[in-house]
Amino acid sequence: MCGIVAYIGPKDATAFLLEGLQRLEYRGYDSAGVAVAAKGGLKVCKVKGRVADLAAAVPARFKGTTGIGHTRWATHGVPSDANAHPHTDVSERIAVVHNGIIENADQLRALLAADGVVFTSETDTEVLAHLVAAHSGEGVELEDAVRAALGQVVGTYGIAVLDAQQPDRIVVARNGSPIVLGLGEKEMFVASDVAALVRYTRQVVHLEDGELATVRADGFRTFTEDARTVTRQPSTVDWEVASYDTAGYQHYLLKEIHEQPGAVERTLSGRLDERFATAHLGGLNLDARELREIRRVKILGCGSAYYAGEMGAQLIEELARIPAHSEPASEFRYRNPVIEADTLYVAVSQSGETYDTLAAVQEIKRKGGRVLGVVNTVGSAIARECDGGIYLHAGPEISVASTKAFTSTVIAFALLALHFGRIHDLSPADGRRIVAGLKALPDHIREILKQEEQIAELAAEYADNAGMMFIGRTRGYPVAREGAQKLKEISYVHAEAYPASELKHGPLALISPELPTVALVPDDELLDKNLTTLGEIKARSGRILAIAHRTPEAKLIDHCLLVPKSEPELDPLLLNIPLQLLAYYAAVALGRDVDKPRNLAKSVTVE
Ligand code: AGP
């Protein structure tokens, strides 16, 4: 949520800042801005709108070799030129870009206003610029002024600070919002996400919470809030530069949908044990005895991560016969939950940054609970906070709507359930069945993706409605929820998900030719029940698009998309794939900004 970039070196900073912001735009896209230290003071340019609007607004003579930039997702104050970052102090000596939330901004505003400071924005960030300026007396180093300012602040931040009088450095700090340094040849880069850096350097340093760094063209120094120097060794970014491009696809979302067979292969890689019909998960940090003592599993995540958790809970209950339940982390953290020693908590997050999920993990740990992370982003805040876990290795996910990370999360849960199952009651024969089913999934997904053209046609037809109903029974219900989430998120078509069994208890009243239903109809032990529900919808003139293993009788449906049959426990994962393409092509048909849907951002790092 919001993106930060900074540059210091021999070149013109603006070119890198604008390109870097473009790369980070998926993190927030309602306004953007840049500031450079130039002879005679700071130059600042910021606008409401996209990075392309900023690039058009930057004057030709906007030159400087030290600069910072930001792309915003509004928290305090509407998207506007004034609320866009960077924010400066009254004398325009200090410029600050910030991700996160300053919780005591109102109190600090009041104190600064009492000292005569006139604010020009509604943001919490502006207080930081005035505070740093207030501590920047004669001969004070910028890093000391920033440390003093942060000492007054309560909240989360990733910041980059520029001082017109000390243009030989940028000072950055991290507390809850990522900051990464990129090491170049006599130049240094900073970003909130490696996506902005990989074209320039693969050598990076991740700041830890509570750390600051002074970044100069020839290197950096990291230190703590109480000025103790800390040593940080650079690491090499794993992913290829191409992973951050659209690779010829019209949108990142379509590319990421098509990347799923490869992502699944990576999630499975080296983890399946055919001999003992189980899974090896080295990062759990729990031995078989500890795992056997677990009586319950509680899964926590937000949005699609929560729905993937629902599929995970189902897998764990079915394969390991351990009660498992998924709950939105955003609710869990506020309800003073009971934390039990024999419950295993599992936090799910693609980004590893989602604030609600992180807060839930911290609450569990405060109360002595044990938390595993199912996370895509290596080294992210949630991954670091957990006691162990499973990395997805799905590759960078840029589009706001999650697809390949969702699928890989469900795979990770299948592995966990298999591992759990085989130290409980799951038979070797059932273990082998699941291992074989998992191995076949990438090809099954490839088969579904071949139906893209047909799905695109159906999507265009169904998008032309004010709303859609998604129904599924037991294993199919989380699929319905994720399908509805994907459709509303990127196409803005209202979508409601219901357990098929619950339809007659209320929502059947909504059924009409104008509200079509997407029905998940797997060929499993509940097929007859699902067919009965289709009949009930048809009897009310409802239109039905079935996602099935076999085409139901023509009188029960209007359209049908077939998916390959896997093992019943793994079927939900495949039933979900056509729904991703359905949402994508509905959004395209409606002319939506697919990768950057309105009002949203990729990583939700605010409460
Ligand atoms: C997914 O399509 C959504 N953009 C959203 O629900 C997302 O899954 C949620 O915000 C959690 O993100 P995380 O996985 O990065 O924690």
Boltz pocket constraint, residues with backbone or C-beta under 6 A from the ligand:
constraints:
  - pocket:
      binder: B
      contacts: [[A, 302], [A, 303], [A, 304], [A, 305], [A, 348], [A, 349], [A, 350], [A, 351], [A, 352], [A, 353], [A, 354], [A, 357], [A, 400], [A, 401], [A, 402], [A, 403], [A, 489], [A, 601], [A, 602], [A, 603], [A, 604]]
      max_distance: 6.0
